[in-house]
């Protein structure tokens, strides 16, 4: 059987961990990231799996979406096909009025516009496929609760949650509709956490909470988080709740 997974942000952190675990599980991969990973290429060769990697700046996601649609339309349907929108970034950790407009625009493009455009392209290109189709959007608890100095990231993840709800309603009307879930993966020890812990506490009043999570050993490793996220994706009831938390 051929299981195809399209994964953004696969070159580091939880994205890289998910890619490694998916290859081990026998999936073929298309990875869309700023950089390619020689580690993934070598692993795929060793396992005899396909792993295509596109270096792509997702702040210009319309190019990636158009390319993805063309690529999928040229393929025969796999036994299952999955899109995982994992790539994300946060701009400077500061109040909204202290962040350059270019940084805000880039964050919103990568964190919200890119998942939206890639999801649309994925659905359009696979509309005639009758195999299981799944979309996993990697969200955040910050999409569901406000935090000072995190306006752009909170807004983008809240938008991701809500567009996932809308798509779930649309796909439920179709005979072979895709299943979609916007999933908060828990608190993970990644570069993003380093950025939050290193922020100016005068501008980021919650900095101490993130420092405490690290000091108390309460952060999941990328490998642990990836395993939990992929376990949710593999559940037979995936998509029953279009907005979920891996800790539920």
C-alpha positions in Angstrom: 0.0 0.0 0.0 1.1 3.5 -0.7 0.5 6.2 1.9 1.5 9.7 0.8 2.1 12.6 3.3 2.8 16.2 2.4 4.6 17.9 5.3 5.6 21.5 5.8 8.4 22.6 8.1 10.1 19.2 7.9 13.7 20.3 8.2 13.9 20.7 12.0 12.1 20.4 15.3 8.9 18.4 15.5 8.5 18.6 11.7 11.8 16.7 11.2 10.8 14.2 13.9 7.4 13.6 12.2 9.1 13.1 8.9 11.5 10.5 10.3 8.7 8.6 12.0 6.5 8.7 8.9 9.4 7.3 6.8 9.8 4.5 9.4 6.1 3.8 9.1 6.3 3.3 5.4 5.0 6.6 4.1 6.2 8.4 1.0 6.9 12.1 1.7 6.8 15.4 0.0 8.5 17.9 2.4 8.1 21.7 1.9 10.6 23.7 4.0 13.0 26.6 3.8 15.8 24.0 3.6 16.2 20.4 2.6 17.4 17.7 5.0 20.2 15.4 4.0 19.3 13.3 7.0 15.8 12.6 5.6 17.2 11.9 2.1 19.6 9.3 3.5 16.9 7.7 5.6 14.5 7.5 2.7 17.2 5.9 0.5 18.0 3.4 3.3 14.3 2.4 3.7 13.5 2.4 0.0 10.9 5.2 0.4 10.2 8.2 -1.8 11.1 11.6 -0.1 10.8 14.6 -2.3 12.0 17.9 -0.8 11.1 21.4 -2.0 13.0 24.3 -0.6 10.3 26.9 -0.3 9.7 30.2 1.5 6.2 29.8 2.7 5.9 33.6 3.1 5.3 33.2 -0.7 2.8 30.4 -0.3 0.9 31.0 -3.6 3.9 29.5 -5.5 4.0 26.4 -3.3 0.2 26.0 -3.5 0.2 26.1 -7.3 3.1 23.7 -7.5 1.4 21.3 -5.1 -1.8 21.3 -7.0 0.0 20.5 -10.3 2.1 17.8 -8.6 -0.9 16.1 -7.1 -2.9 16.2 -10.3 -0.1 14.4 -12.2 -0.1 11.5 -9.7 -2.2 8.4 -9.5 -4.2 8.3 -6.3 -2.4 6.7 -3.3 -4.1 4.5 -0.8 -4.3 7.5 1.5 -3.1 11.1 1.3 -2.4 13.5 4.1 -1.4 17.1 4.3 0.3 18.3 7.6 0.6 22.0 7.9 3.4 22.2 10.5 5.6 25.2 9.5 5.4 28.2 11.7 7.2 31.2 13.1 6.8 34.0 15.6 8.0 37.5 15.0 9.8 39.6 17.6 8.3 38.8 21.1 7.0 42.3 21.9 3.8 44.3 22.0 2.1 44.6 18.6 3.1 48.3 18.1 6.7 47.4 18.7 7.0 44.9 15.9 8.1 45.9 12.4 5.3 45.6 9.8 7.4 43.3 7.6 7.8 40.8 10.5 4.1 40.9 11.2 3.2 40.3 7.6 5.7 37.4 7.2 4.4 35.7 10.3 0.8 35.9 9.2 1.7 34.6 5.7 3.6 31.6 7.1 1.3 30.8 10.0 -2.1 31.4 8.4 -2.0 32.2 4.7 0.2 29.3 3.8 -1.9 26.6 5.6 -5.0 28.1 4.0 -3.6 28.2 0.5 -2.0 24.7 0.7 -5.2 23.2 2.2 -7.3 24.7 -0.7 -4.8 23.4 -3.3 -4.7 19.9 -1.7 -8.5 19.7 -1.6 -8.9 20.9 -5.1 -6.3 18.6 -6.6 -7.6 15.5 -4.8 -11.3 16.2 -5.1 -11.9 13.1 -7.3 -9.8 10.8 -5.1 -12.0 8.3 -3.1 -9.2 7.2 -0.8 -8.9 8.6 2.8 -7.8 12.2 2.7 -6.6 13.9 5.9 -5.5 17.4 6.8 -3.7 18.0 10.1 -3.1 21.6 11.0 -0.5 22.1 13.8 -2.1 24.8 16.0 -1.3 26.0 19.5 -2.9 26.6 22.8 -2.2 30.2 22.1 -4.9 30.1 19.4 -7.4 29.6 22.2 -6.1 31.9 24.9 -4.7 35.4 24.6 -1.1 36.3 25.6 0.6 39.7 25.7 3.4 40.2 23.2 2.0 37.3 21.1 -0.8 39.0 19.1 0.3 37.9 15.6 0.9 34.2 16.6 -2.3 34.0 18.7 -4.3 35.6 15.8 -2.8 33.2 13.2 -3.5 30.1 15.2 -7.0 31.2 16.1 -7.5 31.7 12.4 -6.2 28.3 11.7 -8.6 26.8 14.2 -11.6 28.5 12.7 -10.8 27.9 9.0 -10.4 24.2 10.0 -14.0 24.3 11.5 -15.3 25.8 8.2 -13.5 23.2 6.0 -14.9 20.4 8.2 -18.4 21.6 7.6 -17.8 21.9 3.8 -16.2 18.4 3.5 -18.9 16.8 5.6 -21.3 17.5 2.8 -19.3 15.5 0.3 -19.5 11.7 -0.3 -15.7 11.3 0.1 -14.9 14.5 2.0 -11.6 15.0 3.7 -11.2 14.9 7.4 -9.5 17.9 9.1 -8.3 18.7 12.5 -6.4 21.7 13.9 -4.4 20.2 16.8 -2.5 21.8 19.6 0.6 19.6 20.1 1.5 20.6 23.7 4.6 22.5 24.8 7.7 21.3 22.9 11.4 22.0 23.4 12.1 23.7 20.1 13.8 26.9 18.8 10.5 28.7 19.3 10.7 28.0 23.1 14.3 29.3 23.1 13.0 32.5 21.5 10.3 32.9 24.1 12.7 32.2 27.0 15.1 34.7 25.6 12.6 37.6 25.3 12.8 40.8 27.2 10.6 40.2 30.3 9.6 43.9 30.4 7.9 43.4 27.0 6.9 39.8 27.5 5.3 39.4 31.0 4.8 35.6 30.5 8.5 34.9 30.0 8.9 33.5 33.5 6.3 30.8 32.8 8.3 29.6 29.8 11.5 29.6 31.8 9.8 27.6 34.5 8.5 25.0 32.0 12.1 24.3 30.9 13.6 24.3 34.4 10.9 21.9 35.7 11.4 19.5 32.7 7.8 20.0 31.5 8.7 20.3 27.8 8.2 17.4 25.4 11.0 16.5 23.1 10.3 16.9 19.4 10.3 13.1 19.1 7.8 12.6 21.9 5.6 15.3 20.5 5.7 14.0 17.0 4.7 10.5 18.2 1.7 11.9 20.1 0.6 14.0 17.1 0.9 11.1 14.7 -1.0 8.9 17.0 -3.9 11.4 16.9 -3.7 11.5 13.1 -3.9 7.6 12.9 -7.0 7.4 15.1 -10.1 6.1 13.3 -12.1 9.0 14.6 -9.6 11.7 13.4 -11.5 14.8 12.4 -14.5 14.1 14.6 -13.5 17.2 16.5 -12.0 19.7 14.0 -10.2 21.6 16.8 -8.5 19.5 19.4 -5.5 19.3 21.8 -3.1 16.3 21.9 -3.6 16.4 25.7 -7.4 15.8 25.5 
